[in-house]
Amino acid sequence: MNPTRTTPGPAGARLPVPPRTARNARSEQAEHTRARILATAERLFAEHGVFSVSNRQISEAAGQGNNTAVGYHFGTKADLVRALVRRHDEGMEELRRRLYAHHDGSTEVRDWVTCVVRPFTEHLISLGTPSWYARFAAQLMTEPKLRELAAEQMRHAHTLHAVIEALHGCLPSLSPQVRAERNEMAHTLIVHMCAQRERTLPDDRESAAALWNATATGLIDAIEGLMRAPVSGRDRPR
């Protein structure tokens, strides 16, 4: 039996507070289970590969007595991958919005490259150490089916699209084909460089953050140079 609690009201009056219901408790437990499954899946995917890990293995590693827990909470493996991408992109989009607001109106290539790089590395800093997301993201790039799933979710990253448009506005001499090609180069460099860094993160959180910041600066330098590089011969690809 759950006795009714009270809380101070106007002029010291005590107002009734509804007891914590069984439905609320179940909802909280389900959210906890989902978060645990997502964290476990991300680690196992990063360590062994998305297609090498079964939903059953994830359920067991997440401490779920029911081996079908992943299917119950997320559906298929594709749905689980989508949930992981969405989980991280929401945090990165918020960081992008802040940087976009700060640099809005800029005509400097470096400012917009910063808006591309920093949300990724700042998000990785927020994950602490060890983290697994950069290695998971690298797999999304190299496997066509996973890349397609990630692309579906990235269509909702509206601030990222606005950042890319602003970056392209600073590079009017480049054809759309060359800009698209360099976007791909930059994306590959960011994700795979961060995946490499993630493997060797120091245990100390402060040292890990310093390494991520140094990595971000190096990436911004390199990608600014990439975007400004001259085009030799005719535009590619056709």
Helices and strands as residue ranges (DSSP letters): E 5-8, G 10-12, E 14-17, H 22-48, G 50-52, H 55-61, H 69-74, H 77-103, H 109-126, H 133-142, H 144-154, H 158-169, H 176-199, H 205-228
